[in-house]
């Protein structure tokens, strides 16, 4: 808590200027993209979210329609509603949802965007054990079959044993550990090269 996780993520998805160094996206300086170009390639589930007016269905459709690469937003929404089991929430007002329901709806909307990068701040926030398990399974498929990059923060890195290829540990705003995990064995290492 208070290590700088949210600030680190915010620097990436809000493209906040840094005093030193450079952040790149797709081999270009992150600031070389227009706001629109960049926002069309990322999806963000922030730690704090103020629900808009309107229904869950309207929020989800509006979110998905922001992404020009999605040709059939109704179909995309139907798929995620089924996978995350939220059909009972569609007609509800966003402002009437509990914190857990709201978090699940925001996750569903941002996952359905099929962006190149998905940011989730405080992965397990307001979620129970079963929801985290379902989310892990869903994101495992998105990462390994759809090719999205997941960048997330958590206070419990054990949640990511199946998902993480790189973990960064922050303490007092500084990176104290960077670990890379290869899921495939290096073919050259086995040959003694």
N, C-alpha and C positions, 0 to 999 in steps of 0.2 A: 504494500500500500504506500502511495506517495513516492514511488521510485522513478516516475517519469514515463510510464507506459502510455498514458493518454496523450501526453505532450508529444511523445515520439510518433504515435499514429497520426495525430493532428498535423504534425509537420509534413507527413507524407500525403494525407488525403486533402488537406486544405492548402498544400503547397506553401506553407509558412516559410518565409525567408529564414535562412540559417546564417549565423555570423561567420562560420568557417565551413569549408568543404562544399561539395556539390551532390545533389540528389539527381539520379537519372532514372528515366522511365523509357523503356524501349530504345535504349542507347542514346537518348537525347536528354539534355538538361530539362528537368521537370517544368521549368518556367518558360521553355520555348513553346509550349502548347497553350492554346487559348483555353479559357475556363471551360468553354463548351466542349472542345475536343477532349480535354482531360476528363471532365465529368461524365462523358458518354462512355468512357472505358473503365470506370470504377463504380463500385457500389459500396455504401458505407452504412454500417449499423453502429451508431454512436452509443456511448454509455448513457448520455442524457438525451431524451427524445420528448419533445412537446407534441402531443397528438394534435393533428389538424381537425377542423370541423369536418363533418361528413361521415359516411359509412366506411367500414373496412373495405368493402368491395370497391368503392370509389378511390380510396387511397391506393389500393393495390394496382388498379388499372392505370391510374395517373402515374404511379411510379414506373411501371413496366413500359408505358408508352413514351417515357423520356428517352428510351434507348432505341435509336434508329435501326439497329441490326435485328430487332425483334419484329418480324413481319406479322405475326398473329398473336397479339397481346391477350386476347380472350383465351385462346388455347393454352398459352404459356401460364396464365393465371389458373386455369382449371387444373393443370398438371400439379402446380405447387400446392394448391388448396387440397387436392387429394393426398399428395405425399405428406403434407404436414397436418392433415386432418383438421382443417379450420372452416369447413363449410358452415358449421353452426354459428360462426362469428361474422359472416359476410354482411348481414343486414344490420349488425350492431353499429352504434356510433363509436368512432375511435375514442372519444373522450370518456366513454362509459366502460372501457376495458380495464381490467385489473392490470397491475404492472407486469405480471407473467404473461397474460394474454397479449398485451401491447407488445412486449418484447418478441413474442412468437410471430405476431403479424408482421412486424418490421423485418424480422429475419426472413420470413417467407417472401415478402415483397422484394427485398434486396437480393436474395438468392435467385429469384425468378428472373432478375435482370440479365443473368448470364454474362456478366461483365468480365473483362480480362482479369481484374483484381477485385477481390472482396475483402473489405476491412471490417472486422468485428472488434469493437472495444469492450472488454470484459466479457469474454465468451460465455461464461456460465451465468451471467447476471439474470436474476429472477427465474431461472430454470431449475426444475427438479432433475433428479437422476435419470428418469425415463426420457425427458425432453433432450437432455444432453446426449444420451445414447442415440436417440433418433437423429439429432442434428449431426453427430459424428458420422453416422452411416450415410446420411445424405451428402455431407460435404466430402466424404471419402470418394464417392462417385463423381462429384463435381470436379475434384482435383485430379483424380486419376483417369477419368474417361472424357471429361469435357475440357480439361486443361486450364481451369481457372487457377489463379494464384490466391491463396488465402493468407492474409496478414492479420493476426489477431493478438490480443493481449489477454492474459489470464493471471490469476494468483495461484493456479494449480496446473502446472505444466504436465502432470500425469494424465490429464485429459487428452493429450495430443500424441500419445504413443504411436498410434496408427497414422496420424495426419501429418506430423511435423517432419520436414526435411532439414530445417534450420531452426535452432532456438537461440534467442538472445536474452540474456539475463541483465536486467537493469537494477542498479542500486544508486540512490541519491542522484538520479539524472545521468548516470554514466553507465556505459556498457561494461559489465564486469566479466561476461562470458559469452562466447559465440561458438555454438556447436553445430556441425553439419552432419547429417545422418544420411547415408546412402542406403536405399532400399534394395539396390542391386549390387552384387559383388563386382568389383573392378576386374575386368577380364585380364588386364595386364598383371595385376598383383598375383593372380593365380599362376601365371606363367613365369614368374620371377623377374619380370622386366621392371 
